[in-house]
Amino acid sequence: MAWVNPYAPRIVSRLPGVRAEVAAHGREIAARARARLTRHRDTGAAQIRVESRTPDYLVHLIDPAAAAIEFGGVKRDGTVVQGLYILTNAAQ
């Protein structure tokens, strides 16, 4: 029976080529998210930030109403507001 090193994912994720590819993909997602967010600016306060954490590359939507911007919600008057799915669509 074959044996696989249980640390293989950790080892592979830290290889320079893998890290470079993950960073490039993260930057691509961030660029698409910024482009989508630019088309939907209201106050201009929302922004896209990227964070590199070995081995991950995180893309964040920064705004006090980030969840409502991404997923939508219901206003106080009962009006349903559709989400923009900025990060969701950028990552697809």
One Martini backbone bead per residue (centre of mass of N, CA, C, O) as a GRO file, in nm:
protein
   92
    1MET     BB    1   0.099   0.035   0.020
    2ALA     BB    2   0.068   0.354   0.005
    3TRP     BB    3   0.254   0.644   0.113
    4VAL     BB    4   0.167   0.956   0.271
    5ASN     BB    5   0.266   1.242   0.361
    6PRO     BB    6   0.104   1.442   0.594
    7TYR     BB    7   0.288   1.711   0.496
    8ALA     BB    8   0.248   1.764   0.189
    9PRO     BB    9   0.068   2.018   0.172
   10ARG     BB   10   0.266   2.202   0.325
   11ILE     BB   11   0.507   2.168   0.140
   12VAL     BB   12   0.377   2.252  -0.132
   13SER     BB   13   0.258   2.538  -0.038
   14ARG     BB   14   0.582   2.641   0.001
   15LEU     BB   15   0.652   2.658  -0.276
   16PRO     BB   16   0.752   2.902  -0.484
   17GLY     BB   17   0.561   2.839  -0.728
   18VAL     BB   18   0.300   2.822  -0.564
   19ARG     BB   19   0.310   3.100  -0.429
   20ALA     BB   20   0.312   3.263  -0.694
   21GLU     BB   21   0.038   3.156  -0.802
   22VAL     BB   22  -0.137   3.243  -0.566
   23ALA     BB   23  -0.070   3.547  -0.584
   24ALA     BB   24  -0.165   3.591  -0.874
   25HIS     BB   25  -0.458   3.504  -0.824
   26GLY     BB   26  -0.517   3.712  -0.601
   27ARG     BB   27  -0.465   3.964  -0.777
   28GLU     BB   28  -0.686   3.899  -0.983
   29ILE     BB   29  -0.923   3.907  -0.791
   30ALA     BB   30  -0.876   4.196  -0.688
   31ALA     BB   31  -0.908   4.337  -0.963
   32ARG     BB   32  -1.199   4.244  -1.016
   33ALA     BB   33  -1.320   4.362  -0.756
   34ARG     BB   34  -1.245   4.658  -0.808
   35ALA     BB   35  -1.402   4.686  -1.071
   36ARG     BB   36  -1.681   4.620  -0.952
   37LEU     BB   37  -1.681   4.837  -0.726
   38THR     BB   38  -1.655   5.091  -0.905
   39ARG     BB   39  -1.948   5.053  -1.039
   40HIS     BB   40  -2.078   5.069  -0.709
   41ARG     BB   41  -2.052   5.344  -0.600
   42ASP     BB   42  -2.145   5.566  -0.337
   43THR     BB   43  -1.925   5.681  -0.112
   44GLY     BB   44  -1.626   5.531  -0.135
   45ALA     BB   45  -1.547   5.348   0.125
   46ALA     BB   46  -1.507   5.103  -0.017
   47GLN     BB   47  -1.264   4.823  -0.016
   48ILE     BB   48  -0.982   4.652  -0.140
   49ARG     BB   49  -0.796   4.390   0.022
   50VAL     BB   50  -0.476   4.246   0.074
   51GLU     BB   51  -0.348   3.923   0.206
   52SER     BB   52  -0.051   3.767   0.316
   53ARG     BB   53  -0.060   3.412   0.397
   54THR     BB   54   0.099   3.155   0.469
   55PRO     BB   55  -0.033   3.017   0.179
   56ASP     BB   56  -0.215   3.265   0.159
   57TYR     BB   57  -0.461   3.479  -0.025
   58LEU     BB   58  -0.638   3.760   0.074
   59VAL     BB   59  -0.969   3.896   0.005
   60HIS     BB   60  -1.112   4.212   0.095
   61LEU     BB   61  -1.405   4.371   0.215
   62ILE     BB   62  -1.407   4.714   0.315
   63ASP     BB   63  -1.678   4.770   0.540
   64PRO     BB   64  -1.938   4.812   0.750
   65ALA     BB   65  -2.128   4.688   0.489
   66ALA     BB   66  -2.010   4.425   0.354
   67ALA     BB   67  -2.237   4.213   0.374
   68ALA     BB   68  -2.453   4.384   0.225
   69ILE     BB   69  -2.299   4.421  -0.036
   70GLU     BB   70  -2.261   4.119  -0.102
   71PHE     BB   71  -2.570   3.990   0.002
   72GLY     BB   72  -2.753   4.185   0.125
   73GLY     BB   73  -3.095   4.297   0.226
   74VAL     BB   74  -3.291   4.480   0.473
   75LYS     BB   75  -3.455   4.744   0.518
   76ARG     BB   76  -3.640   4.920   0.742
   77ASP     BB   77  -3.887   4.939   0.518
   78GLY     BB   78  -3.852   4.632   0.365
   79THR     BB   79  -3.649   4.657   0.152
   80VAL     BB   80  -3.497   4.474  -0.091
   81VAL     BB   81  -3.145   4.407  -0.125
   82GLN     BB   82  -2.922   4.332  -0.347
   83GLY     BB   83  -2.645   4.182  -0.403
   84LEU     BB   84  -2.315   4.211  -0.562
   85TYR     BB   85  -2.089   3.995  -0.544
   86ILE     BB   86  -1.788   4.080  -0.563
   87LEU     BB   87  -1.614   3.834  -0.458
   88THR     BB   88  -1.761   3.595  -0.577
   89ASN     BB   89  -1.723   3.679  -0.881
   90ALA     BB   90  -1.411   3.722  -0.875
   91ALA     BB   91  -1.355   3.404  -0.795
   92GLN     BB   92  -1.480   3.267  -1.074
   0.00000   0.00000   0.00000
